[in-house]
Amino acid sequence: MIELVCATANPHKVEEIAAVLSDAVVLLPRPVDLGDIVEDAPDLTGNALLKARAVCAHTDKAALADDTGLEVDVLNGAPGVLSSRYAGPNASYADNTAKLLQELADLDNRAARFRTVMAVVYPDGTEILAEGVVEGQITTSVRGNAGFGYDPVFVPAEGDGRTFAEMTLEEKNQLSHRTRSLHTLLAKLSHDPARTQTW
């Protein structure tokens, strides 16, 4: 069984990751004595690696981290790497969503995608990356009470017209960017027997 320390402190992300990896990975919690990790890389891959490297160095165990961004075509890919702080450094989910809807208020093109990059870093320096993407549209108003982040305004193209926030966790995980990146990651880990051991 693979054992990984989860770098995220976001309970919503941990719940989604654990639901997908439960049969294949023992997910250890982020150390409580680890301080904030500055996510100042210019892209999702860089931020995922920053977090995984920091947790790996702190614990001397293999670490799993992700970074996710919402990319809106008409906004030239924004908010992208700034998704979690789109409305400011201390912005809430509601703040970020409100700013996005305001930016798109008079626009017809609402095509967007969620992109997640997963990174696993091992104490021996090995680094493994995986990406998952889901295409969709931004709604004109908030819909649904589940999920987190931009879920209430994102309708996946492969869904039935509901936002992620109108779905159960199980339904969201059938389609989500995070699930797709985790499946790609697991496939990479399973093809490298040396990586399946615990550290």
C-alpha positions as CSV (number, residue, x, y, z in Angstrom):
1,M,0.0,0.0,0.0
2,I,1.3,3.5,-0.9
3,E,1.6,5.9,2.0
4,L,1.6,9.6,1.2
5,V,1.5,12.7,3.4
6,C,-1.2,15.1,2.1
7,A,0.1,18.6,1.8
8,T,-3.2,20.4,1.7
9,A,-4.8,21.7,4.8
10,N,-8.1,22.4,2.9
11,P,-10.6,19.9,4.4
12,H,-12.8,20.0,1.2
13,K,-9.8,19.0,-0.9
14,V,-8.8,16.3,1.6
15,E,-12.2,14.8,1.5
16,E,-12.3,14.6,-2.3
17,I,-8.7,13.2,-2.6
18,A,-9.4,10.6,0.1
19,A,-12.6,9.5,-1.6
20,V,-10.7,8.8,-4.8
21,L,-7.6,7.2,-3.3
22,S,-9.1,5.3,-0.5
23,D,-8.5,1.8,-2.0
24,A,-5.0,2.5,-3.1
25,V,-3.3,5.0,-0.8
26,V,-2.9,5.5,2.9
27,L,-3.3,9.3,3.2
28,L,-1.5,10.8,6.1
29,P,-2.6,14.3,7.4
30,R,-0.5,17.4,6.9
31,P,1.7,18.0,10.0
32,V,0.2,20.4,12.4
33,D,3.6,22.0,13.1
34,L,4.2,22.9,9.5
35,G,3.6,26.5,8.8
36,D,2.1,28.2,5.7
37,I,3.8,27.4,2.4
38,V,4.1,30.5,0.2
39,E,2.6,29.6,-3.2
40,D,4.4,32.1,-5.4
41,A,5.1,30.0,-8.5
42,P,3.9,31.3,-11.8
43,D,1.8,28.2,-12.6
44,L,-0.1,25.3,-11.1
45,T,2.7,22.8,-11.6
46,G,5.2,25.1,-9.7
47,N,2.8,25.6,-6.8
48,A,2.0,21.8,-6.5
49,L,5.8,21.1,-6.4
50,L,6.5,23.8,-3.8
51,K,4.0,22.3,-1.4
52,A,5.0,18.6,-2.0
53,R,8.7,19.4,-1.6
54,A,8.1,21.4,1.6
55,V,6.0,18.6,3.2
56,C,8.5,15.9,2.1
57,A,11.4,17.8,3.5
58,H,9.5,18.4,6.8
59,T,8.4,14.8,7.3
60,D,11.0,12.8,5.3
61,K,8.1,10.9,3.8
62,A,6.6,10.9,0.3
63,A,4.2,13.8,0.0
64,L,1.2,14.5,-2.2
65,A,0.2,18.1,-3.2
66,D,-2.1,19.7,-5.7
67,D,-2.9,23.0,-7.2
68,T,-6.1,23.8,-9.0
69,G,-7.1,26.7,-11.2
70,L,-10.2,27.8,-13.0
71,E,-9.4,29.1,-16.5
72,V,-12.0,31.3,-18.2
73,D,-11.4,31.7,-22.0
74,V,-12.7,35.2,-22.3
75,L,-10.6,36.3,-19.4
76,N,-7.4,35.0,-21.1
77,G,-7.2,32.0,-18.7
78,A,-7.9,34.0,-15.5
79,P,-8.2,33.5,-12.6
80,G,-5.9,30.5,-13.2
81,V,-3.1,30.2,-10.7
82,L,-4.7,33.1,-8.7
83,S,-8.0,31.3,-8.4
84,S,-8.0,31.0,-4.6
85,R,-7.1,34.7,-4.1
86,Y,-8.8,36.2,-7.2
87,A,-10.6,38.8,-5.1
88,G,-7.7,39.4,-2.8
89,P,-5.3,37.6,-0.5
90,N,-7.9,37.0,2.2
91,A,-10.8,36.4,-0.2
92,S,-13.5,33.9,0.7
93,Y,-15.0,31.5,-1.8
94,A,-18.0,33.8,-2.1
95,D,-15.8,36.8,-2.7
96,N,-14.0,35.1,-5.6
97,T,-17.2,33.8,-7.1
98,A,-18.8,37.2,-6.9
99,K,-15.9,38.9,-8.6
100,L,-15.9,36.3,-11.4
101,L,-19.6,36.7,-12.1
102,Q,-19.2,40.5,-12.1
103,E,-16.4,40.2,-14.7
104,L,-18.6,38.0,-16.9
105,A,-21.8,39.9,-16.4
106,D,-22.1,41.3,-19.9
107,L,-20.3,38.5,-21.8
108,D,-21.9,35.6,-23.8
109,N,-18.7,33.5,-24.0
110,R,-18.6,31.7,-20.7
111,A,-16.4,28.7,-21.6
112,A,-14.1,27.6,-18.9
113,R,-12.2,24.7,-17.5
114,F,-10.9,23.4,-14.1
115,R,-7.3,22.2,-14.2
116,T,-5.6,20.3,-11.4
117,V,-1.9,19.4,-11.2
118,M,-1.0,16.7,-8.7
119,A,2.6,16.3,-7.5
120,V,4.2,13.5,-5.5
121,V,7.7,14.1,-4.1
122,Y,9.8,11.3,-2.5
123,P,12.7,11.7,0.0
124,D,15.1,10.4,-2.7
125,G,14.2,13.3,-4.9
126,T,11.9,11.6,-7.3
127,E,9.0,13.8,-8.5
128,I,5.9,12.6,-10.3
129,L,3.3,14.9,-11.9
130,A,-0.2,14.3,-13.2
131,E,-2.8,16.6,-14.6
132,G,-6.6,16.5,-14.9
133,V,-8.9,18.9,-16.8
134,V,-12.7,19.2,-17.1
135,E,-14.3,21.6,-19.6
136,G,-17.5,23.5,-18.9
137,Q,-19.3,26.8,-18.6
138,I,-19.7,29.5,-16.0
139,T,-23.3,30.1,-15.0
140,T,-24.9,33.6,-14.6
141,S,-25.7,33.0,-10.9
142,V,-24.7,30.8,-8.0
143,R,-26.5,27.4,-7.9
144,G,-26.2,24.7,-5.3
145,N,-24.9,24.3,-1.8
146,A,-22.4,21.5,-2.0
147,G,-18.8,21.6,-3.1
148,F,-16.5,24.6,-2.5
149,G,-14.7,27.3,-4.4
150,Y,-16.2,28.0,-7.8
151,D,-18.3,24.8,-7.8
152,P,-21.6,26.8,-7.6
153,V,-20.9,28.6,-10.9
154,F,-19.3,25.8,-12.9
155,V,-21.3,23.4,-15.1
156,P,-19.2,20.5,-16.5
157,A,-19.7,19.9,-20.2
158,E,-20.0,16.1,-19.6
159,G,-22.7,16.5,-16.9
160,D,-26.5,17.0,-17.0
161,G,-26.6,20.7,-16.7
162,R,-26.1,20.9,-12.9
163,T,-23.2,22.8,-11.3
164,F,-20.7,20.9,-9.3
165,A,-22.3,22.4,-6.2
166,E,-25.7,20.8,-7.2
167,M,-24.1,17.3,-7.2
168,T,-23.2,14.9,-4.5
169,L,-19.5,14.3,-3.8
170,E,-19.8,11.0,-5.6
171,E,-21.4,12.5,-8.6
172,K,-18.8,15.3,-8.8
173,N,-16.0,12.8,-8.4
174,Q,-17.2,11.0,-11.5
175,L,-16.4,14.0,-13.6
176,S,-14.0,16.3,-11.8
177,H,-10.5,17.5,-12.7
178,R,-9.2,16.4,-9.3
179,T,-10.4,12.8,-9.9
180,R,-8.9,12.7,-13.3
181,S,-5.5,14.0,-12.1
182,L,-5.5,11.4,-9.3
183,H,-6.3,8.5,-11.7
184,T,-3.5,9.6,-13.9
185,L,-1.2,9.8,-10.9
186,L,-2.2,6.3,-9.7
187,A,-1.5,4.9,-13.1
188,K,2.0,6.4,-13.1
189,L,2.7,5.1,-9.6
190,S,1.5,1.6,-10.5
191,H,3.9,1.5,-13.4
192,D,6.9,2.2,-11.2
193,P,7.2,-0.7,-8.7
194,A,9.9,1.2,-6.8
195,R,7.4,3.9,-5.9
196,T,4.8,1.6,-4.4
197,Q,6.7,1.1,-1.2
198,T,6.1,3.2,1.9
199,W,8.7,5.7,3.0
